[in-house]
Amino acid sequence: MSFFKNTPKCRWASGLVGAALVCTSAVGMSVSANAETKPLPVVTAGVSKPILLKGSTKASYFWDDSSGRAGDTGLPAIGKPMQKGLFASPSWPLGTQGYIVYNGKKAPFFIGDRGPGIPSESGVMLDIDGKTFAELTGGTFSDSSLMVSGFDAGHIKVDYVVTKWGSGPGKKNYPVPFSSGAWSVFDHKPATPPSPVVPAKN
């Protein structure tokens, strides 16, 4: 579940035992960039998109529709209604786009919320919307409980590809825990895109 909402430097953290106001200090993140490196292209439905970052992480799921159910803490920070394809990141800019792959299944995303909170300290760096999580795992999403049934694990390991960075604050590089404060700092030096693989000459 996503336990944190977008506020300047302090946010409410809700969990199994009440709630507490958690404040974080803004931490600037610096990464190297190489303007000469060209991003790898991704062709989707005839449209070529650059690969700006790729990696893998553990991912959880959430569904924040401001109903207060199942740990819901309010509407997504981006200001859009909760919907399929809306993911949360502890450090990437809101509006960041890309896709994930799990067991050969591919799902597009845009970052619309902040989270996971505390789980990101343990390497859970993506919160997938519940409907997409259910489709990827073969489970069933319940509109009444906001939970996924038919799949025992709450976390899955996914590969991710970023094809567009959001324009607001956030780290444009490998994700870092929410507590780092990177979500509140503008990153003017995004990660160097992966280099194309050049076939070896015989």
Backbone torsions as a table, in degrees:
resi	resn	phi	psi	omega
1	MET	NA	154.3	176.6
2	SER	-90.7	117.4	-173.6
3	PHE	-99.8	-2.2	-174.8
4	PHE	-129.3	147.7	176.5
5	LYS	-117.1	163.0	-174.1
6	ASN	-77.0	107.2	172.3
7	THR	-132.7	159.9	-171.4
8	PRO	-52.0	-61.3	-178.3
9	LYS	-135.0	-12.1	178.8
10	CYS	-126.8	146.8	178.8
11	ARG	-150.4	155.0	178.7
12	TRP	-81.9	132.8	175.8
13	ALA	-111.3	120.8	178.3
14	SER	-109.0	144.8	-180.0
15	GLY	-149.8	-157.6	-178.1
16	LEU	-71.5	-23.5	-178.8
17	VAL	-120.4	84.1	175.2
18	GLY	68.5	-154.6	-178.3
19	ALA	-142.4	156.8	179.5
20	ALA	-147.2	150.0	177.1
21	LEU	-85.0	120.7	-178.2
22	VAL	-109.0	125.6	179.4
23	CYS	-112.0	140.8	178.4
24	THR	-127.5	148.0	176.3
25	SER	-91.0	145.5	179.9
26	ALA	-68.7	125.8	-179.9
27	VAL	-118.0	119.5	-179.9
28	GLY	-75.1	140.0	179.3
29	MET	-114.3	132.8	-179.7
30	SER	-119.8	127.9	178.0
31	VAL	-131.8	155.8	-179.2
32	SER	-82.0	151.0	178.3
33	ALA	-137.1	146.4	179.2
34	ASN	-128.5	106.7	-174.1
35	ALA	-65.7	-18.9	-176.8
36	GLU	-84.1	-15.1	-179.4
37	THR	-79.8	124.8	-179.5
38	LYS	-92.7	134.7	179.5
39	PRO	-63.7	148.5	174.6
40	LEU	-69.7	138.6	178.4
41	PRO	-82.9	147.4	172.5
42	VAL	-121.0	125.7	-179.8
43	VAL	-99.9	117.2	178.5
44	THR	-128.0	116.8	179.4
45	ALA	51.7	42.6	176.2
46	GLY	82.5	-0.5	-179.2
47	VAL	-111.4	125.5	-179.5
48	SER	-86.7	127.5	178.4
49	LYS	-123.5	144.2	-178.7
50	PRO	-77.3	148.8	170.4
51	ILE	-94.3	112.5	-178.7
52	LEU	-94.0	-27.0	-179.6
53	LEU	-161.4	142.5	173.1
54	LYS	-144.2	149.6	-178.3
55	GLY	-176.5	-163.0	178.1
56	SER	-141.8	155.2	-178.8
57	THR	-161.0	165.1	168.3
58	LYS	-80.2	146.3	-179.2
59	ALA	-135.1	143.3	175.1
60	SER	-109.9	-168.8	176.7
61	TYR	-138.4	160.2	-179.4
62	PHE	-155.7	168.6	172.4
63	TRP	-155.2	95.3	-176.6
64	ASP	-100.1	100.8	-178.8
65	ASP	-116.3	17.2	-179.9
66	SER	65.9	20.0	178.0
67	SER	-86.9	-14.3	179.8
68	GLY	82.9	4.9	-178.8
69	ARG	-89.3	148.4	171.7
70	ALA	51.0	45.3	177.2
71	GLY	80.7	5.8	179.1
72	ASP	-60.2	130.4	-177.7
73	THR	-114.8	13.9	178.1
74	GLY	125.4	177.2	-178.6
75	LEU	-65.6	155.3	179.3
76	PRO	-56.3	148.0	-175.3
77	ALA	-63.2	-24.6	-176.3
78	ILE	-73.6	-13.7	178.7
79	GLY	92.4	4.0	176.9
80	LYS	-101.0	153.9	177.2
81	PRO	-66.0	152.5	176.6
82	MET	-59.7	136.6	-175.0
83	GLN	-159.8	164.5	177.1
84	LYS	-63.7	134.7	-179.7
85	GLY	95.5	-9.5	178.2
86	LEU	-88.7	113.3	-179.5
87	PHE	-109.3	166.5	175.0
88	ALA	-118.8	142.8	177.2
89	SER	-129.5	143.6	177.5
90	PRO	-77.6	-11.4	-175.5
91	SER	-145.6	-22.0	-179.8
92	TRP	-71.1	151.6	177.8
93	PRO	-63.1	144.5	172.8
94	LEU	-60.1	142.0	-177.6
95	GLY	92.9	-8.5	176.7
96	THR	-60.7	139.1	-176.5
97	GLN	-123.7	156.9	177.2
98	GLY	170.7	-151.7	177.2
99	TYR	-152.7	161.3	176.1
100	ILE	-121.8	159.4	177.0
101	VAL	-130.6	129.8	177.6
102	TYR	-136.4	120.5	-179.3
103	ASN	48.7	42.4	177.6
104	GLY	83.0	-5.5	178.9
105	LYS	-95.9	135.0	-175.8
106	LYS	-111.7	138.5	179.9
107	ALA	-140.8	128.4	178.1
108	PRO	-76.3	156.8	177.8
109	PHE	-147.8	160.3	162.5
110	PHE	-135.0	144.3	-178.2
111	ILE	-81.8	117.2	-177.1
112	GLY	-123.6	0.8	-177.4
113	ASP	-152.3	169.1	178.8
114	ARG	-103.2	131.3	179.0
115	GLY	149.3	173.2	-5.2
116	PRO	-64.6	158.6	178.9
117	GLY	-87.0	-94.9	-178.7
118	ILE	-59.0	-40.5	179.4
119	PRO	-59.5	-23.9	179.7
120	SER	-66.2	-20.7	175.8
121	GLU	-66.2	-21.7	-179.7
122	SER	-105.7	17.4	174.9
123	GLY	91.0	9.3	175.9
124	VAL	-89.6	96.6	-168.2
125	MET	-105.5	8.5	174.6
126	LEU	-142.5	142.8	171.6
127	ASP	-116.5	112.4	-177.6
128	ILE	-89.6	143.4	175.2
129	ASP	-62.3	146.6	-173.6
130	GLY	-58.4	-35.3	-178.7
131	LYS	-68.7	-42.1	177.1
132	THR	-67.1	-40.9	178.7
133	PHE	-58.0	-43.1	179.9
134	ALA	-64.4	-42.2	179.8
135	GLU	-64.3	-40.8	-178.5
136	LEU	-67.5	-36.7	-173.5
137	THR	-96.4	-7.1	-176.9
138	GLY	80.9	13.7	178.4
139	GLY	-89.8	-171.0	-179.9
140	THR	-128.0	127.1	177.9
141	PHE	-88.4	131.5	179.7
142	SER	-99.4	121.9	177.9
143	ASP	-69.4	-19.8	-179.2
144	SER	-88.3	-41.7	-179.1
145	SER	-96.2	-15.5	-176.0
146	LEU	62.8	22.9	179.8
147	MET	-112.9	159.1	176.7
148	VAL	-102.6	123.2	177.3
149	SER	-108.3	163.2	179.8
150	GLY	85.3	5.2	176.7
151	PHE	-145.2	118.0	-169.5
152	ASP	-72.4	-36.2	-174.0
153	ALA	-81.0	141.5	177.0
154	GLY	-89.1	-12.1	179.9
155	HIS	-126.4	146.8	173.0
156	ILE	-133.9	155.8	176.3
157	LYS	-96.4	125.9	-178.0
158	VAL	-125.5	154.8	168.0
159	ASP	-95.6	139.5	179.8
160	TYR	-125.1	151.7	175.0
161	VAL	-133.8	126.2	175.3
162	VAL	-97.3	126.7	179.6
163	THR	-111.6	-12.6	178.4
164	LYS	-157.0	130.3	177.0
165	TRP	-86.8	143.4	172.4
166	GLY	-68.8	161.3	-174.3
167	SER	-92.3	-9.0	-176.9
168	GLY	-90.0	-165.8	179.5
169	PRO	-67.5	152.7	179.2
170	GLY	141.6	158.4	-177.5
171	LYS	-83.6	121.8	-179.9
172	LYS	-94.4	61.6	-176.6
173	ASN	-162.5	-167.8	179.4
174	TYR	-55.6	139.6	-175.4
175	PRO	-64.6	148.7	177.5
176	VAL	-129.1	160.5	-177.5
177	PRO	-57.5	151.6	179.4
178	PHE	-56.2	-37.5	-176.5
179	SER	-63.7	-16.0	179.2
180	SER	-67.4	-22.5	-177.8
181	GLY	80.2	5.3	-177.3
182	ALA	-62.1	-25.0	-179.6
183	TRP	-64.3	-17.3	-176.1
184	SER	-105.2	3.5	-174.6
185	VAL	-114.8	131.4	176.4
186	PHE	-70.3	129.3	179.9
187	ASP	-105.9	108.5	-177.4
188	HIS	-94.0	2.8	179.4
189	LYS	-129.4	77.9	-179.0
190	PRO	-63.0	162.5	179.7
191	ALA	-57.3	146.3	174.6
192	THR	-69.7	124.0	180.0
193	PRO	-59.7	152.3	178.4
194	PRO	-60.0	143.9	178.7
195	SER	-79.3	143.0	175.2
196	PRO	-60.8	146.4	177.3
197	VAL	-84.0	120.4	-178.8
198	VAL	-96.9	122.3	-179.9
199	PRO	-59.0	140.7	179.0
200	ALA	-72.1	142.0	178.8
201	LYS	-84.0	140.2	178.9
202	ASN	-81.3	NA	NA
